[in-house]
């Protein structure tokens, strides 16, 4: 029996040295974690404060990869702690754990950091080995939920392996804001798999299936598929860049293979994606290319277009963006009003062709060249309309064939995840 800080404890301890180091202990105690940490600095943790209560029977071999047998229960009350490999400090940690030999049942877990919160329950394996010894994995299978989670201010503990059914009321990442997020996720060997992630975003829904691999020291790979349904086009597109003002309902199917740096910034030199995009019943305006096109063909109505549908195919390979098809039909019309085909790369700049048909018997062909920040429009040297139409159709067919031959639909391998059972 004794006292550590302000808390009393009692227990029995046996240490056997031969034939191999072995510890048997019984402990019933309340701990002031700050005093405990000063007495025994626990690996992986620092700045620990709060209270812990336990009634534990411990049986373990002291070896390089210790096998710890423990029974009993553990409770954490208003604990503050910080992972050494994370900048985050977790507050108001409250937990109740029932120990069952090598495993444990996490009956309750709650914590906060900043405006974020997290709750969890489930089964844990090797939790004592993870807490007290370096390079030991923590295995968790169960459920986790949050009222608010900002992924820009979130890191996962090292050596964590988990299969989790996740539910988040409000989720933020960069400029993206989502709600009612649900997903099955699996984390093992620094590889995160997401199965059947569903969330509400920009007035519609987003589903995601993907694999994030962080096994390499200097980069992360992300292979995945995103499907958007019935989202507000302006909110989605302007989360990723300046597309002018655009309204309407957006559906999209995007398959990608990306390489990210440690700050989760995309390395465009290694990015690959295929995208099919549908927009319906909207307007597009305050876009520089439309303003310039309107001036080129002397048609002010091109500056502000109300459309019935936009259909686009996009493909990125070797830093070159291919547009095999971009077709816009004006509102209350089934005929093609505006079409774009071509490609763009940082090295060679823009090489697009525009087909504009404001009337049934009037068609303009315009070349769009330059760079994204300094471009120009010019009429082609060819002036014969039948030749221009033939060349347009031939070039469009070529781009479509390349798109179909090089698409990633068969190349990206994504496993589904089943958890939370």
Secondary structure as UniProt FT lines:
FT   STRAND          2..4
FT   TURN            5..6
FT   STRAND          7..16
FT   STRAND          22..32
FT   HELIX           33..39
FT   TURN            43..44
FT   STRAND          45..61
FT   TURN            64..65
FT   STRAND          68..83
FT   TURN            84..85
FT   STRAND          89..101
FT   STRAND          103..113
FT   TURN            114..115
FT   STRAND          116..125
FT   HELIX           127..132
FT   TURN            134..135
FT   STRAND          138..150
FT   HELIX           151..153
FT   TURN            158..159
FT   STRAND          160..173
FT   TURN            174..175
FT   STRAND          176..188
FT   TURN            189..190
FT   STRAND          191..201
FT   TURN            202..203
FT   STRAND          204..213
FT   STRAND          220..232
FT   HELIX           233..237
FT   TURN            238..240
FT   STRAND          245..246
FT   STRAND          249..260
FT   TURN            262..263
FT   HELIX           268..270
FT   STRAND          272..285
FT   HELIX           288..297
FT   HELIX           300..303
FT   STRAND          304..317
FT   TURN            318..319
FT   STRAND          320..330
FT   TURN            331..332
FT   STRAND          336..345
FT   TURN            346..348
FT   STRAND          349..359
FT   TURN            360..361
FT   STRAND          362..370
FT   STRAND          375..379
FT   HELIX           385..406
FT   HELIX           408..410
//
